[in-house]
Amino acid sequence: MGRSIKDMIADMRSGDQRSLARMITAVENRTQGWVDIMKAVYPLAGSACVMGITGSPGAGKSTLTNRIAKDLVEAGMKVGIIAVDPSSPFTGGALLGDRLRMRDICTLDHVFIRSMATRGVLGGLCQAARDVTRILDASGKDVVLIETVGVGQDEIEVVRASDFVVLVTFPGQGDGIQVIKAGTMEIADLFVVNKADRDGADELLSEICAMLELSCSVRGEIPGVVKTSCITSEGIDDLMKLIYGFVARKRKEPGPAGEHVREEILDLMEREIFRTVRKSFLNNDALARGIDRIVKGKTDPYSVSFELIQAFLMQDEDISRGGTRHG
Amino acid sequence: MGRSIKDMIADMRSGDQRSLARMITAVENRTQGWVDIMKAVYPLAGSACVMGITGSPGAGKSTLTNRIAKDLVEAGMKVGIIAVDPSSPFTGGALLGDRLRMRDICTLDHVFIRSMATRGVLGGLCQAARDVTRILDASGKDVVLIETVGVGQDEIEVVRASDFVVLVTFPGQGDGIQVIKAGTMEIADLFVVNKADRDGADELLSEICAMLELSCSVRGEIPGVVKTSCITSEGIDDLMKLIYGFVARKRKEPGPAGEHVREEILDLMEREIFRTVRKSFLNNDALARGIDRIVKGKTDPYSVSFELIQAFLMQDEDISRGGTRHG
């Protein structure tokens, strides 16, 4: 398979979208050989500027991402978009609204859009985003935009893994900055007050500026603040100026952030061990018997799971007691 | 420890809030003996009505939860509240707003409030919510309200584990029902259009009703829809009538839902194995050497993690290739 991975990577780097899509799918689905793909992709990645675009539902993230991508392409850059979709746990799909709005940039050359479900991602959402970002990076994209709802824990982890974070807010939610409390505030490099054509935009802008005077970003820099409207185009030029600044900074300091390496290794290990566990318990009699006994009220999920773990790990250590030894 | 767990449970069931809090803390922190606590608690749980209250940031969930809890207590019930807080990954805490608003019910007897961080929960967010819900249930609460932001994947899982789901929406976000797409729509038993004193409440109500005619809840029933305002008290009586209906239904059909047992066992196993992995790699030389080699550009996280997994599992199976055997 080594030779064919080399071929696919060469095709992908010469601009073949199908090879790119096929490699992403193989890695996302953890198809046999996915590790070899990622091992080959890894050294080629590290130069793209990875930008997380996050905010509450309804903030206009998709429209703004669309607009940013268009401007970047007009400036001669290649853009990858990863849309992390809070897909329905039951239908497996999101409402069509967002996807439809993205339609006009789908037809642009130099833009590759990939949607990612938040549920059932085999390698875990954060690792899947890391993997796909690397593939897009290695394929020659200058910028990778990751659009995600900035509330859930997994989603925040995804955003934390980007080089820069754009937090999109909007007026009219009544509670002002209370709505952007969800752990995203501290990781934002740029605050956008979107839908500036609406009432309350200036108040929200003032609130954010006041808040920023009281705090300080993790990176030790005061984040930018800009007011935009995709309807009137107000502030879009200012926004793009800041974004080109991020791209320029990444070009000066390429390479992956070293701080996340440890976390990524542990993530990869956990997921792979978990996949092994799930696989070995797919048609497991002991599990089926355990479920049956629980449903009949004879035991509980805690007892059953610890019995199964012990059998799985075949270790002397009594992990059910938090690591104390037993005879 | 068996005897003292029995004592603590007896104290908790006679209304001692400190024993209740202490048991929750022990289980959340996975303190030695936590499994014994849960094994003892499990058979005592199953009669409380567990209600998930979810919705976008700014929807007024805390205020509404507050109001519902007060009314339930006035009707003679004991209430537990679990507030799943999207806490900041950097400061470890949420803004004070929500907590302050809950203040007036903290002083009520028969209400026990527990805040839960979404980050760094040792047993995983969903399992932590299951555990704490069971303890509250076993302590004699009639109703457990779980308030959570309904967007992230983990948060949705928490809500899915409840008996009934109340989805709180509010007018003024401009995009109408687009903002409630996040996988929560299909699991809602009751839609609340909150902040009905604002413009646009009737339009949102109509949109939701129109949408419900096109779909159907997972439980095969058409969810209720109610318009409320905590300022004018409009619709609160209607809301409470529906909620008392849920409580009555749960009383008729007590016991845990069997469908989630398998998922819970796998969750418990997964988390315990993660904990074992993390613990054994806390001061691991091979991991430190691997990180060093990655930072120096000599290898990649994929290669390192699979080397470490092989050493950890000490198995013949080559899991790095998706389960194919090697020499």
Interface residues (C-beta under 8 A of the other chain):
Chain A: R30 T31 Q32 G33 W34 V35 M38 K39 Y42 P43 S56 P57 G58 P86 S87 S88 P89 F90 T91 A94 L95 G97 D98 T118 R119 L125 V149 V151 G152 Q153 D154 E155 I156 R160 F170 G172 Q173 G174 D175 I177 Q178 V179 I180 K181 A182 G183 M185 E186 I187 K195 R198 V218 G258 V261 R262 E264 I265 L266 L268 M269 E270 E272 I273 F274 R275 T276 V277 R278 K279 F281 L287 G290 I291 I294 V295 G297 D300 P301 Y302 S303 V304 S305 F306 L308 I309 F312 L313 E317 I319 S320 R321 G322 G323 T324
Chain B: R30 T31 Q32 G33 W34 V35 M38 K39 Y42 P43 S56 P57 G58 P86 S87 S88 P89 F90 T91 A94 L95 G97 D98 T118 R119 L125 V149 V151 G152 Q153 D154 E155 I156 R160 F170 G172 Q173 G174 D175 I177 Q178 V179 I180 K181 A182 G183 M185 E186 I187 K195 R198 V218 G258 V261 R262 E264 I265 L266 L268 M269 E270 E272 I273 F274 R275 T276 V277 R278 K279 F281 L287 G290 I291 I294 V295 G297 D300 P301 Y302 S303 V304 S305 F306 L308 I309 F312 L313 E317 I319 S320 R321 G322 G323 T324
